[in-house]
Amino acid sequence: MLQQLMRIGAAAVALTLFAGAPAGAETIKVGIIGPLSGPFALGGKNFKAGVEAYVAAHGDTVAGNKVEFVYRDLAGPDPGAAKSVAQDLIIKEKVQYLGGVYLTPSAFAIAPMLEEANVPLVIFNAATSSITQKSPLIVRTSFTLWQTTVPLAKQAAKDGLKKIAITVTDYGPGNDAEAAFRTTFEAAGGKVVETIKMPLSATDFGPFLQRVKDSGAEAVFAFLPSGPATVGYAKAYVESGLKEKGIKLMATGDVTEESGLQAVGDAAIGIRTTYHYSLVHDSQLNKDFVAAATKAIGNADELSFPAVAAYDGTHVIYAMIEATAGKQDAKKAVQSVLGMAWESPRGPVKIDPETRNVTQTIYLREVTKENGRLVNKEIASFPDQPDWGLVK
């Protein structure tokens, strides 16, 4: 009798263990890597706001599995720290998915470990075209600099501009932005009269803009990673006398990021940018998203574009979990979202099955004032833009 009871008890323990195994309803961890401190900390706060807005709308259970988000701080472009943070999430926290990543050097550092770890990475921001080519397990829901810059260069030519100076931050995305603008503008008959590459650490932009002033350019194209530097650049553009002289500023949307736009002040009015998103994009879905993301971040002045990429990135991760029934199968997870299309707060989007980048509408925006606040008002659109840096 004792032996029979022991056998029954052992069977009961085995059933209990089996019931909690991955085949059933278990917690799936998603590691989110982003700058929660340092100069880019608003980017990390926006990642978190976007994730929380999505969970608030769609719940925290997918395919019968509870989803838990684990956040790790990566303050700046430090490849060594990026590898360490990713390893901690994969080995210690046992995450099945990674998301986030604000800067390109971090994405490059993490990419080589994904296949061995059997973990996909959904990029929420880092914008160099070649990132998705570093691993077949990377999908991007943000944008690339080629994607946002090519339409602007076409618009510059359409507006009749002939001579332009280029100012970009000297790292991967800046190099992409410079190449995209130059090749597109020159193909349309324009001339780049000055190219200035600024250090990632630059805070004083006066000397660079003086070179623009002396170059004979009719306009200046700018790219800097969103953060404090973009506010400093926009202010320096006005203070240097370029605006007064009639030299137009055209930029990617990083330069007029909403979280810094009010600090620039009315001098920003009239600056034109091309980007994939504006907080005042006119759709009910976007209004609902902005309300939820503002509640999550706690301060309307801090909400900005990385939140929508995190929102959509969470949507993609949920789709991957659904497709794999919660099991850890990175290759199947990525395959399941190739060609996936949906309506985002930014408009219609699709994951390109060839490049694993998001195809989307890029908007021409102009800074205007509405209800006492500076906003990026959409004035034209360029639908179905691919990552031009990878188009063959």
N, C-alpha and C positions, 0 to 999 in steps of 0.2 A: 504493500500500500504506500509506504514512504517513497519507494522508487517511482511509483506511478505518479504521485503528487509532484515529485521533483521534475519528472518529464513534462507534466502539464505546465508547471511554473516556468520551465525553460522555454517551452513553446510560446507561452504568453509574453515573456521578455522579448523573444525573437520577433513576434508579431508587432510588439510596441516599437521596436527599433526599425522594423521595415516600414511601419506607418509614417515614421518621421524621415524617411530616406528621400533623396531628390526626386524619385519617381512620383511622389505624392506632392502635397502642398508644403513646400519649404520656403524659407526666406532666401530670396535672391538678392545679393548685394551688388550695387553699382557704385564704383568709385568715381568721384568727381574731382578732377585736379584743376585748381585755378588759383589766381592770386587773391588770397583772403587778407593779405597784408601788403605793405609796400606801396610803391607809386601807382600800381595797376589794380589796387584793391577793389575799386568800383566794378572792375570787370568780373572779379570773383563773386561780388555781391549780386551782380546781375545774373550770373550763372545760377546761383542759388534761387533767386527770385523766379527765374524762368522755369526751373524744375518744380518749385513749389506751386506755381500757378498751374502747371500741367496736372500735378497730382491732385490739387484741389478740384479740378474739373473732371478728372478721369479716375480718381481713386488710387489706392496703393496696392491693388491686387491684379495680377495678370495671369491668365491660364491657371487660376487656382493657387497661385504663388504670391506671397507678400513680397513687395519690392522695398528694399531698404537702401537709402543713399548715404554713402560714407564720403565725407569731404576731407580733402587734404590741401594744405596751403603750398603754393609754389609762387613765390613773390616776384621773381624776375626771370630773365633768359639765362638759366643756369642748367646746362645739360646734365651735369653730375647730380644735382639735386633732383632733376626730373626723373632720372633713372631710379634714384633711391626711393622717391615717393611712389612711383609706379610699382616697384618691387615690394614695398611695404603693403600696398593695397592688394597685390596679387598673392603674395605668400602669407602674410599675417592675417589680412582681412578676408582672404579667399573670395575676392570679387569675381563675378562672371563677366562683367562689362566695365569698361572705362569710358568716361566722357569728360568733356571740358577741354582744357589745354588752351591757354591764351596766346602764347608766343611760339613762333616757328621753331627756334632751337630746341625747345622742350619736346615738341612733336617728333622732331628728327631723332632725339635721344631715346624716346619711348618705343618708336616703331620696331626696332630689331627684336624686342623681347615678346611681341604679341603672339607670334605663331607657336613658339614653344610653350607659352603660358595658356594657349587656347582661349584667348580673350580678345574680343573686338574693341576698337577704339572709335568713338564717335566724337569728331572734332566740333567744338562749339565756337571756335574763333580763329585760331591760327590760319593764315591766309596765303601762304606760298603754294603755288600750283603743285609742285612736285611732292608735297607731303603724302598724298594718297598713293603715290608710286613707290613709297618706301615700304609698304606692307599691303598685302591683299586684304588685310583685316581692318583697314581704316576706311571710314565713311565720314563725309563732312556735311554738316547742315548750316554752315555759316555762309561763306563767300570766298572768292579768291580775288587778288588784286587785278589779275587780267580781266576777270569778269566785270568788275566795277569800273575799271579804267578805260577799256576799249570804247564803251559808249560815250564817255566824256570826250575822248579825243575826236570821235566822229562829230560830236556836237560842236566842238571848237572849230573844226573845219567848216561845218555847216554855217556857223555864225560869221564866217569870213575872216577869222584870225589867221595870220600868216607867220608870225614870229612869236615863239613861246619859250620861256625858260622853265626848267624842271628842277624842283627841289624835293629830294626824297631822303628818308632815313636810310643809312647805309647798312642794311642787312637784307635777308631773303625777300620779304614782302616789298621793301623799297626797290630792290633790284627788279622785281617783277613789274612793279608799277611804272618804273622808268622805261623798261623795255616795251611794255604794252602801250604807253602813251606815245613814245617815240615812233615805233613802227607803224602805228595806226595813223598818227598825224602826218608823218612824212609820206606815207602812201597816198594820203589825200592832198599832197602838194604843199604842206606846211614845212616850216623850218624850225628846228630846235637850236636856239642861239646860245644857250648856256645850260649846262647840267651840273648841279651841285648836290653832292652826297653829304649828308649831315650825320655826325655820330649819334648813336642811339642814346647816349648820355647828354646830348646837347640841351641846354636850357636858354641860351642867349642866341636868338635868331637874327639879331640886327645885322651882323656882318654878312650873313648869307643873303639877306634881302637887299643889302646895299649892292651886292654883285648883280642881283636881278635888275635893280634900278639902273645900273650902268650898262646893262647888256643890250638895251634897245628893244627888249621884249614888249609885246603888246599885252601879254598876260603871263601869269606864272601858274604852273601846275604843281600841286603839293600832295605828298603823302607822308604822314607820320602815324605811328601806332597810337590808338586812342589812349588818352591819359592826360596828365598835367601839361605835357609838352604841346598838345594841340591847342590848348587855351593860350599858351605863351606865343605860339606861332601866329595865331589869328590876331592877337593883340599887336604883335610886332609888325605884321603886315600893314596895319593902320598907322602905327606910330612911325614907321619908316617913310611914310609919305607915298607909298605905292598906290593906295586907294585914291588919295587926293590927286595923284598924277594921272589917274585913269587906267592904270595897269590892273587888269582884272585878276582876281584870284579864283582859280578853279581847282577843285580838290575832290578826293574821295571823301565819303561821309565821315570818316574818322575825325577830320579837322573841325567839323561842326557837330560833334557828338552832343546829344541833348544834355547829358549830365554836366557838360562844361559850357554850354552855349550861353546860359544866363550870365556867366562870369565874364564872357567876352563883351557883352553889352550891345547896344544898338549899332555899334560900328560893324557888327557882323551882318547887318541887314543888306541883302543883295548878293551875298556870297553864294555861288552855285556849286553844287556837288552832285555826284552820282553815287547811288547806294542802293542796297537791296531792301531797305526798311526805313520808315519814319514813324515816330510815335503817333503822328496824326494821320496815318494811312486811313483812308475812309472806308471802313467796313465794320459791320457789327461785331464780327469775330475779333477784330483788333481792339475795338472799344472794350469788349469783355476781357480780353487778354490784358490790356493796359490797366484796367481796374484791379484784376487779380494780382498782377505782378507788382503794382504800386502798393497794394496791401501787404504783399510778401516782403518787399524791400523796405517799406516803412517811411519812404521819403520820395515824393514825386520828382524832386530835383536830381535824384540819383539814378532813376530808371533810364536805360539806354539800350542800344541795339543788341548787345550780347545776350540779353534776356530772351529775345525771340529765337535765337539760334539754340539756346538751351531748352526752350519750350519744345521746339521741333526735334531737337536731338533726343529728348525724353520720349517723344512720340515714336521715333525710330527704334529706340531701345525697347519700348513696350512691344512694338511689332516683332522685333527679334525674339523676345521672350515668348510671345504667342506662337511664333512659327516653330520654335524648338520645344514647345510644351514645358518650358522651364529647365530643360536639360542643358548642360554646358557643351555646346557645339558651335564654336566660333565661325567656322567656315559656312555651316548651314545658316547660321544667324545672318551673316552678311549677304549670302546668296538670296535670302528671303526678301531683302529690301531693295534689291537692284531693280530699277524701273518703277519703284513705288512712288505714287503721286497722291497729293492731298492738298487741301486748302489750309494755308497757314495764315496767321495774323498779318503776314506781309503780302499775301496774295498766293496764287497757285505756284506750287513747287514740285519738283520731281528729283529722285536720285538717278543720276545718269548711270546706266548699267556698265558703261565702258570706263568712266573715270572715277566713279563713286563720289563725285562732287554733286552738289545740288544745282539743278537748273532752275532759273527763277527770273522774274521780272526785275530789271534794274530801273530805278527811277531817277529822273533829273529833278533835283530839288533846289529851291531857293529859300534862303533865310528870310522870313517875314515875321511880323508881330501880330499875334492874335490874342485877344483878351488879356493884353498886358504881358504876354510871354513870347519869347522868341521860339519859333518852330521851323522845322525843315518842311516847307510846303511842296508837295509833289506837283510839278507842272508839266511833266511829260513822262512817257514810259517806253522802255525797250523790252518787250516780252521775250520769254524763252531764251535767255542768255546762258550759254554754256560757259565752262571754264575755257576761255580762248587760249590759255597757255598750254592746254593739252589737246586742243582740236587739231587733228591731222589733216 
